[in-house]
Amino acid sequence: MPRWVESVERRIAASTDELYLLVANPVRHKDIDGSGALVGVTEVSTTGRPLGVGDTFSVAMDLRGKYTMTSTVIEAVPGRRFAWQSRPHRDSARWRFLFGGRILRYEFEPDGDHTLVRESWDLSEEPLRLLLFGFRRTARGSMRRTLDRMAALTGPRRVGG
C-alpha cells in the first residue's frame, strides 16, 4: 500500500452491483457515513443515474466547524471501483488551493455470495498530507463504521428480528 493511503476491508453479504450503486449515489452517502461529519448533499451535477467520471457533487460537512466540499468522480467502473476527489466548494475560494485533493475510493471484489469491499483514504494529492496523515487512525475507524453501515443497508434482510 502506498505511504499516503489508508485502507480497510470487509466482506459484505451483497452483490458488487448493489454496493456500487450505493456509493455511486451521493444522496445515499449520509446513510453510510461512518465519520458522523456529513450533514447532507447540497448539489449533484447529474441525477437519475449513478455518477460517472467527471460528475460532481457537493456536501455540507460539520467536523470541527461547518464547511462544504465539492467532489469530482475520478473512477467509475460499475460493480468494481468508484472514487472521488474532494476539494473545498467554489464559494470557499480562500481555502480552495490550501487544502483538498484527498481521494475516497471503494473497490469491490466478488467473493462467493459476498463481496470484499475495500475503502481507501488517499492523501497522495493532498497539499497538507503531512498534517492530515496524523488523522489516519481516526480515518480507519470512520471507514470501518462506513463498511458496517453498508453491510446493514444491503444484502439479505433478516425476517422476524
Beta strands, then each sheet from edge to edge (+ up, - down):
strand 1: 5-12
strand 2: 38-44
strand 3: 56-62
strand 4: 66-77
strand 5: 81-88
strand 6: 102-111
strand 7: 114-122
sheet 1: 1+ 7- 6+ 5- 4+ 3- 2+
end
